[in-house]
C-alpha cells in the first residue's frame, strides 16, 4: 500500500509503545501523515501531525517513534453527490394546495 504526506489514514490495529513516555495512535482514530520513514524490510513507518513524540535513543538510532504502516489504512474521502435529489426536485410537480376545514361552520344567529 502506498502512503503520501498529507494523506488521512485510520488506525486499524493496536500500536504498542516501545517506551512508556510515547503517545500511541488509537484504534479507529483518523490521523494525517506528516512524514514517512523508509526501512529495509519495505514496511514504512508513519509519523502523524496529530501525534508528536520526543526524539529518543532506540536500538536502531536516535529519533521520534514512528508507527508501522500495516496498522493503518487510507481514509476514503468521497464528495457528496446530491445531483439525484436535484433531479427529483426538477421532475416532481408541486402539490396542489387544498383547503381543509377542521370544524363545521354553524350559521350565525
Phi and psi in radians as a Rosetta constraint file:
Dihedral C 1 N 2 CA 2 C 2 CIRCULARHARMONIC -1.730 0.35
Dihedral N 2 CA 2 C 2 N 3 CIRCULARHARMONIC 2.305 0.35
Dihedral C 2 N 3 CA 3 C 3 CIRCULARHARMONIC -2.024 0.35
Dihedral N 3 CA 3 C 3 N 4 CIRCULARHARMONIC 2.802 0.35
Dihedral C 3 N 4 CA 4 C 4 CIRCULARHARMONIC -2.491 0.35
Dihedral N 4 CA 4 C 4 N 5 CIRCULARHARMONIC 2.669 0.35
Dihedral C 4 N 5 CA 5 C 5 CIRCULARHARMONIC -1.077 0.35
Dihedral N 5 CA 5 C 5 N 6 CIRCULARHARMONIC 2.371 0.35
Dihedral C 5 N 6 CA 6 C 6 CIRCULARHARMONIC 1.643 0.35
Dihedral N 6 CA 6 C 6 N 7 CIRCULARHARMONIC -0.214 0.35
Dihedral C 6 N 7 CA 7 C 7 CIRCULARHARMONIC -1.316 0.35
Dihedral N 7 CA 7 C 7 N 8 CIRCULARHARMONIC 2.517 0.35
Dihedral C 7 N 8 CA 8 C 8 CIRCULARHARMONIC -1.601 0.35
Dihedral N 8 CA 8 C 8 N 9 CIRCULARHARMONIC 2.357 0.35
Dihedral C 8 N 9 CA 9 C 9 CIRCULARHARMONIC -2.313 0.35
Dihedral N 9 CA 9 C 9 N 10 CIRCULARHARMONIC 2.765 0.35
Dihedral C 9 N 10 CA 10 C 10 CIRCULARHARMONIC -2.025 0.35
Dihedral N 10 CA 10 C 10 N 11 CIRCULARHARMONIC 2.450 0.35
Dihedral C 10 N 11 CA 11 C 11 CIRCULARHARMONIC -1.365 0.35
Dihedral N 11 CA 11 C 11 N 12 CIRCULARHARMONIC 2.164 0.35
Dihedral C 11 N 12 CA 12 C 12 CIRCULARHARMONIC -2.005 0.35
Dihedral N 12 CA 12 C 12 N 13 CIRCULARHARMONIC -0.026 0.35
Dihedral C 12 N 13 CA 13 C 13 CIRCULARHARMONIC -2.594 0.35
Dihedral N 13 CA 13 C 13 N 14 CIRCULARHARMONIC 2.621 0.35
Dihedral C 13 N 14 CA 14 C 14 CIRCULARHARMONIC -1.162 0.35
Dihedral N 14 CA 14 C 14 N 15 CIRCULARHARMONIC 2.366 0.35
Dihedral C 14 N 15 CA 15 C 15 CIRCULARHARMONIC -1.793 0.35
Dihedral N 15 CA 15 C 15 N 16 CIRCULARHARMONIC 2.373 0.35
Dihedral C 15 N 16 CA 16 C 16 CIRCULARHARMONIC -1.848 0.35
Dihedral N 16 CA 16 C 16 N 17 CIRCULARHARMONIC 2.399 0.35
Dihedral C 16 N 17 CA 17 C 17 CIRCULARHARMONIC -1.307 0.35
Dihedral N 17 CA 17 C 17 N 18 CIRCULARHARMONIC 2.465 0.35
Dihedral C 17 N 18 CA 18 C 18 CIRCULARHARMONIC -1.401 0.35
Dihedral N 18 CA 18 C 18 N 19 CIRCULARHARMONIC -0.590 0.35
Dihedral C 18 N 19 CA 19 C 19 CIRCULARHARMONIC -2.268 0.35
Dihedral N 19 CA 19 C 19 N 20 CIRCULARHARMONIC 2.607 0.35
Dihedral C 19 N 20 CA 20 C 20 CIRCULARHARMONIC -1.111 0.35
Dihedral N 20 CA 20 C 20 N 21 CIRCULARHARMONIC -0.356 0.35
Dihedral C 20 N 21 CA 21 C 21 CIRCULARHARMONIC -1.464 0.35
Dihedral N 21 CA 21 C 21 N 22 CIRCULARHARMONIC -0.102 0.35
Dihedral C 21 N 22 CA 22 C 22 CIRCULARHARMONIC -1.426 0.35
Dihedral N 22 CA 22 C 22 N 23 CIRCULARHARMONIC 2.445 0.35
Dihedral C 22 N 23 CA 23 C 23 CIRCULARHARMONIC -1.573 0.35
Dihedral N 23 CA 23 C 23 N 24 CIRCULARHARMONIC 2.244 0.35
Dihedral C 23 N 24 CA 24 C 24 CIRCULARHARMONIC -1.870 0.35
Dihedral N 24 CA 24 C 24 N 25 CIRCULARHARMONIC 2.647 0.35
Dihedral C 24 N 25 CA 25 C 25 CIRCULARHARMONIC -1.142 0.35
Dihedral N 25 CA 25 C 25 N 26 CIRCULARHARMONIC 2.677 0.35
Dihedral C 25 N 26 CA 26 C 26 CIRCULARHARMONIC -1.921 0.35
Dihedral N 26 CA 26 C 26 N 27 CIRCULARHARMONIC 2.441 0.35
Dihedral C 26 N 27 CA 27 C 27 CIRCULARHARMONIC -0.991 0.35
Dihedral N 27 CA 27 C 27 N 28 CIRCULARHARMONIC 2.375 0.35
Dihedral C 27 N 28 CA 28 C 28 CIRCULARHARMONIC 1.517 0.35
Dihedral N 28 CA 28 C 28 N 29 CIRCULARHARMONIC -0.211 0.35
Dihedral C 28 N 29 CA 29 C 29 CIRCULARHARMONIC -1.468 0.35
Dihedral N 29 CA 29 C 29 N 30 CIRCULARHARMONIC 2.635 0.35
Dihedral C 29 N 30 CA 30 C 30 CIRCULARHARMONIC -1.784 0.35
Dihedral N 30 CA 30 C 30 N 31 CIRCULARHARMONIC 2.381 0.35
Dihedral C 30 N 31 CA 31 C 31 CIRCULARHARMONIC -2.297 0.35
Dihedral N 31 CA 31 C 31 N 32 CIRCULARHARMONIC 2.725 0.35
Dihedral C 31 N 32 CA 32 C 32 CIRCULARHARMONIC -1.885 0.35
Dihedral N 32 CA 32 C 32 N 33 CIRCULARHARMONIC 2.179 0.35
Dihedral C 32 N 33 CA 33 C 33 CIRCULARHARMONIC -1.216 0.35
Dihedral N 33 CA 33 C 33 N 34 CIRCULARHARMONIC 2.200 0.35
Dihedral C 33 N 34 CA 34 C 34 CIRCULARHARMONIC -1.861 0.35
Dihedral N 34 CA 34 C 34 N 35 CIRCULARHARMONIC -0.342 0.35
Dihedral C 34 N 35 CA 35 C 35 CIRCULARHARMONIC -2.814 0.35
Dihedral N 35 CA 35 C 35 N 36 CIRCULARHARMONIC 2.657 0.35
Dihedral C 35 N 36 CA 36 C 36 CIRCULARHARMONIC -2.205 0.35
Dihedral N 36 CA 36 C 36 N 37 CIRCULARHARMONIC 2.239 0.35
Dihedral C 36 N 37 CA 37 C 37 CIRCULARHARMONIC -1.802 0.35
Dihedral N 37 CA 37 C 37 N 38 CIRCULARHARMONIC 2.229 0.35
Dihedral C 37 N 38 CA 38 C 38 CIRCULARHARMONIC -1.635 0.35
Dihedral N 38 CA 38 C 38 N 39 CIRCULARHARMONIC 2.414 0.35
Dihedral C 38 N 39 CA 39 C 39 CIRCULARHARMONIC -2.216 0.35
Dihedral N 39 CA 39 C 39 N 40 CIRCULARHARMONIC 2.792 0.35
Dihedral C 39 N 40 CA 40 C 40 CIRCULARHARMONIC -1.072 0.35
Dihedral N 40 CA 40 C 40 N 41 CIRCULARHARMONIC -0.488 0.35
Dihedral C 40 N 41 CA 41 C 41 CIRCULARHARMONIC -1.359 0.35
Dihedral N 41 CA 41 C 41 N 42 CIRCULARHARMONIC -0.064 0.35
Dihedral C 41 N 42 CA 42 C 42 CIRCULARHARMONIC 1.485 0.35
Dihedral N 42 CA 42 C 42 N 43 CIRCULARHARMONIC -0.093 0.35
Dihedral C 42 N 43 CA 43 C 43 CIRCULARHARMONIC -1.725 0.35
Dihedral N 43 CA 43 C 43 N 44 CIRCULARHARMONIC 1.962 0.35
Dihedral C 43 N 44 CA 44 C 44 CIRCULARHARMONIC -1.246 0.35
Dihedral N 44 CA 44 C 44 N 45 CIRCULARHARMONIC 2.737 0.35
Dihedral C 44 N 45 CA 45 C 45 CIRCULARHARMONIC -1.810 0.35
Dihedral N 45 CA 45 C 45 N 46 CIRCULARHARMONIC 2.467 0.35
Dihedral C 45 N 46 CA 46 C 46 CIRCULARHARMONIC -1.975 0.35
Dihedral N 46 CA 46 C 46 N 47 CIRCULARHARMONIC 2.458 0.35
Dihedral C 46 N 47 CA 47 C 47 CIRCULARHARMONIC -2.021 0.35
Dihedral N 47 CA 47 C 47 N 48 CIRCULARHARMONIC 2.502 0.35
Dihedral C 47 N 48 CA 48 C 48 CIRCULARHARMONIC -2.064 0.35
Dihedral N 48 CA 48 C 48 N 49 CIRCULARHARMONIC 2.579 0.35
Dihedral C 48 N 49 CA 49 C 49 CIRCULARHARMONIC -1.100 0.35
Dihedral N 49 CA 49 C 49 N 50 CIRCULARHARMONIC -0.554 0.35
Dihedral C 49 N 50 CA 50 C 50 CIRCULARHARMONIC -1.447 0.35
Dihedral N 50 CA 50 C 50 N 51 CIRCULARHARMONIC -0.200 0.35
Dihedral C 50 N 51 CA 51 C 51 CIRCULARHARMONIC -2.256 0.35
Dihedral N 51 CA 51 C 51 N 52 CIRCULARHARMONIC 2.170 0.35
Dihedral C 51 N 52 CA 52 C 52 CIRCULARHARMONIC -2.218 0.35
Dihedral N 52 CA 52 C 52 N 53 CIRCULARHARMONIC 1.981 0.35
Dihedral C 52 N 53 CA 53 C 53 CIRCULARHARMONIC -1.786 0.35
Dihedral N 53 CA 53 C 53 N 54 CIRCULARHARMONIC 2.717 0.35
Dihedral C 53 N 54 CA 54 C 54 CIRCULARHARMONIC -1.198 0.35
Dihedral N 54 CA 54 C 54 N 55 CIRCULARHARMONIC 2.667 0.35
Dihedral C 54 N 55 CA 55 C 55 CIRCULARHARMONIC -1.357 0.35
Dihedral N 55 CA 55 C 55 N 56 CIRCULARHARMONIC 2.212 0.35
Dihedral C 55 N 56 CA 56 C 56 CIRCULARHARMONIC -2.310 0.35
Dihedral N 56 CA 56 C 56 N 57 CIRCULARHARMONIC 2.935 0.35
Dihedral C 56 N 57 CA 57 C 57 CIRCULARHARMONIC -1.506 0.35
Dihedral N 57 CA 57 C 57 N 58 CIRCULARHARMONIC 2.176 0.35
Dihedral C 57 N 58 CA 58 C 58 CIRCULARHARMONIC -2.079 0.35
Dihedral N 58 CA 58 C 58 N 59 CIRCULARHARMONIC 3.004 0.35
Dihedral C 58 N 59 CA 59 C 59 CIRCULARHARMONIC -1.028 0.35
Dihedral N 59 CA 59 C 59 N 60 CIRCULARHARMONIC -0.569 0.35
Dihedral C 59 N 60 CA 60 C 60 CIRCULARHARMONIC -1.708 0.35
Dihedral N 60 CA 60 C 60 N 61 CIRCULARHARMONIC 0.158 0.35
Dihedral C 60 N 61 CA 61 C 61 CIRCULARHARMONIC 2.376 0.35
Dihedral N 61 CA 61 C 61 N 62 CIRCULARHARMONIC -2.961 0.35
Dihedral C 61 N 62 CA 62 C 62 CIRCULARHARMONIC -1.810 0.35
Dihedral N 62 CA 62 C 62 N 63 CIRCULARHARMONIC 2.307 0.35
Dihedral C 62 N 63 CA 63 C 63 CIRCULARHARMONIC 2.923 0.35
Dihedral N 63 CA 63 C 63 N 64 CIRCULARHARMONIC -3.021 0.35
Dihedral C 63 N 64 CA 64 C 64 CIRCULARHARMONIC -1.544 0.35
Dihedral N 64 CA 64 C 64 N 65 CIRCULARHARMONIC 2.506 0.35
Dihedral C 64 N 65 CA 65 C 65 CIRCULARHARMONIC -1.089 0.35
Dihedral N 65 CA 65 C 65 N 66 CIRCULARHARMONIC 2.181 0.35
Dihedral C 65 N 66 CA 66 C 66 CIRCULARHARMONIC -1.875 0.35
Dihedral N 66 CA 66 C 66 N 67 CIRCULARHARMONIC 2.997 0.35
Dihedral C 66 N 67 CA 67 C 67 CIRCULARHARMONIC -2.137 0.35
Dihedral N 67 CA 67 C 67 N 68 CIRCULARHARMONIC 2.359 0.35
Dihedral C 67 N 68 CA 68 C 68 CIRCULARHARMONIC -0.996 0.35
Dihedral N 68 CA 68 C 68 N 69 CIRCULARHARMONIC 2.152 0.35
Dihedral C 68 N 69 CA 69 C 69 CIRCULARHARMONIC -1.088 0.35
Dihedral N 69 CA 69 C 69 N 70 CIRCULARHARMONIC -0.402 0.35
Dihedral C 69 N 70 CA 70 C 70 CIRCULARHARMONIC -1.163 0.35
Dihedral N 70 CA 70 C 70 N 71 CIRCULARHARMONIC -0.247 0.35
Dihedral C 70 N 71 CA 71 C 71 CIRCULARHARMONIC -1.631 0.35
Dihedral N 71 CA 71 C 71 N 72 CIRCULARHARMONIC 0.183 0.35
Dihedral C 71 N 72 CA 72 C 72 CIRCULARHARMONIC -2.378 0.35
Dihedral N 72 CA 72 C 72 N 73 CIRCULARHARMONIC 2.667 0.35
Dihedral C 72 N 73 CA 73 C 73 CIRCULARHARMONIC -2.349 0.35
Dihedral N 73 CA 73 C 73 N 74 CIRCULARHARMONIC 2.643 0.35
Dihedral C 73 N 74 CA 74 C 74 CIRCULARHARMONIC -1.095 0.35
Dihedral N 74 CA 74 C 74 N 75 CIRCULARHARMONIC 2.535 0.35
Dihedral C 74 N 75 CA 75 C 75 CIRCULARHARMONIC -1.459 0.35
Dihedral N 75 CA 75 C 75 N 76 CIRCULARHARMONIC 2.254 0.35
Dihedral C 75 N 76 CA 76 C 76 CIRCULARHARMONIC -1.547 0.35
Dihedral N 76 CA 76 C 76 N 77 CIRCULARHARMONIC 1.966 0.35
Dihedral C 76 N 77 CA 77 C 77 CIRCULARHARMONIC -1.814 0.35
Dihedral N 77 CA 77 C 77 N 78 CIRCULARHARMONIC 2.087 0.35
Dihedral C 77 N 78 CA 78 C 78 CIRCULARHARMONIC -2.037 0.35
Dihedral N 78 CA 78 C 78 N 79 CIRCULARHARMONIC 2.451 0.35
Dihedral C 78 N 79 CA 79 C 79 CIRCULARHARMONIC -1.317 0.35
Dihedral N 79 CA 79 C 79 N 80 CIRCULARHARMONIC 2.472 0.35
Dihedral C 79 N 80 CA 80 C 80 CIRCULARHARMONIC -1.295 0.35
Dihedral N 80 CA 80 C 80 N 81 CIRCULARHARMONIC 2.212 0.35
Dihedral C 80 N 81 CA 81 C 81 CIRCULARHARMONIC -1.872 0.35
Dihedral N 81 CA 81 C 81 N 82 CIRCULARHARMONIC 1.909 0.35
Dihedral C 81 N 82 CA 82 C 82 CIRCULARHARMONIC -1.855 0.35
Dihedral N 82 CA 82 C 82 N 83 CIRCULARHARMONIC 0.285 0.35
Dihedral C 82 N 83 CA 83 C 83 CIRCULARHARMONIC -1.072 0.35
Dihedral N 83 CA 83 C 83 N 84 CIRCULARHARMONIC -0.564 0.35
Dihedral C 83 N 84 CA 84 C 84 CIRCULARHARMONIC -1.084 0.35
Dihedral N 84 CA 84 C 84 N 85 CIRCULARHARMONIC -0.633 0.35
Dihedral C 84 N 85 CA 85 C 85 CIRCULARHARMONIC -1.259 0.35
Dihedral N 85 CA 85 C 85 N 86 CIRCULARHARMONIC -0.644 0.35
Dihedral C 85 N 86 CA 86 C 86 CIRCULARHARMONIC -1.088 0.35
Dihedral N 86 CA 86 C 86 N 87 CIRCULARHARMONIC -0.702 0.35
Dihedral C 86 N 87 CA 87 C 87 CIRCULARHARMONIC -1.127 0.35
Dihedral N 87 CA 87 C 87 N 88 CIRCULARHARMONIC -0.702 0.35
Dihedral C 87 N 88 CA 88 C 88 CIRCULARHARMONIC -1.078 0.35
Dihedral N 88 CA 88 C 88 N 89 CIRCULARHARMONIC -0.788 0.35
Dihedral C 88 N 89 CA 89 C 89 CIRCULARHARMONIC -1.109 0.35
Dihedral N 89 CA 89 C 89 N 90 CIRCULARHARMONIC -0.668 0.35
Dihedral C 89 N 90 CA 90 C 90 CIRCULARHARMONIC -1.192 0.35
Dihedral N 90 CA 90 C 90 N 91 CIRCULARHARMONIC -0.642 0.35
Dihedral C 90 N 91 CA 91 C 91 CIRCULARHARMONIC -1.692 0.35
Dihedral N 91 CA 91 C 91 N 92 CIRCULARHARMONIC -0.123 0.35
Dihedral C 91 N 92 CA 92 C 92 CIRCULARHARMONIC -1.599 0.35
Dihedral N 92 CA 92 C 92 N 93 CIRCULARHARMONIC 2.316 0.35
Dihedral C 92 N 93 CA 93 C 93 CIRCULARHARMONIC -1.309 0.35
Dihedral N 93 CA 93 C 93 N 94 CIRCULARHARMONIC 2.540 0.35
Dihedral C 93 N 94 CA 94 C 94 CIRCULARHARMONIC -1.195 0.35
Dihedral N 94 CA 94 C 94 N 95 CIRCULARHARMONIC 2.449 0.35
Dihedral C 94 N 95 CA 95 C 95 CIRCULARHARMONIC -1.190 0.35
Dihedral N 95 CA 95 C 95 N 96 CIRCULARHARMONIC 2.588 0.35
Dihedral C 95 N 96 CA 96 C 96 CIRCULARHARMONIC -1.311 0.35
Dihedral N 96 CA 96 C 96 N 97 CIRCULARHARMONIC 2.545 0.35
Dihedral C 96 N 97 CA 97 C 97 CIRCULARHARMONIC -1.489 0.35
Dihedral N 97 CA 97 C 97 N 98 CIRCULARHARMONIC 2.206 0.35
Dihedral C 97 N 98 CA 98 C 98 CIRCULARHARMONIC -2.150 0.35
Dihedral N 98 CA 98 C 98 N 99 CIRCULARHARMONIC 2.250 0.35
Dihedral C 98 N 99 CA 99 C 99 CIRCULARHARMONIC -1.436 0.35
Dihedral N 99 CA 99 C 99 N 100 CIRCULARHARMONIC 2.335 0.35
Dihedral C 99 N 100 CA 100 C 100 CIRCULARHARMONIC -2.197 0.35
Dihedral N 100 CA 100 C 100 N 101 CIRCULARHARMONIC 2.222 0.35
Dihedral C 100 N 101 CA 101 C 101 CIRCULARHARMONIC -1.662 0.35
Dihedral N 101 CA 101 C 101 N 102 CIRCULARHARMONIC 2.349 0.35
Dihedral C 101 N 102 CA 102 C 102 CIRCULARHARMONIC -1.664 0.35
Dihedral N 102 CA 102 C 102 N 103 CIRCULARHARMONIC -0.117 0.35
Dihedral C 102 N 103 CA 103 C 103 CIRCULARHARMONIC -2.507 0.35
Dihedral N 103 CA 103 C 103 N 104 CIRCULARHARMONIC 2.743 0.35
Dihedral C 103 N 104 CA 104 C 104 CIRCULARHARMONIC -1.415 0.35
Dihedral N 104 CA 104 C 104 N 105 CIRCULARHARMONIC 2.465 0.35
Dihedral C 104 N 105 CA 105 C 105 CIRCULARHARMONIC -1.423 0.35
Dihedral N 105 CA 105 C 105 N 106 CIRCULARHARMONIC 2.352 0.35
Dihedral C 105 N 106 CA 106 C 106 CIRCULARHARMONIC -1.891 0.35
Dihedral N 106 CA 106 C 106 N 107 CIRCULARHARMONIC 2.489 0.35
Dihedral C 106 N 107 CA 107 C 107 CIRCULARHARMONIC -1.083 0.35
Dihedral N 107 CA 107 C 107 N 108 CIRCULARHARMONIC 2.521 0.35
Dihedral C 107 N 108 CA 108 C 108 CIRCULARHARMONIC -1.415 0.35
Dihedral N 108 CA 108 C 108 N 109 CIRCULARHARMONIC 2.490 0.35
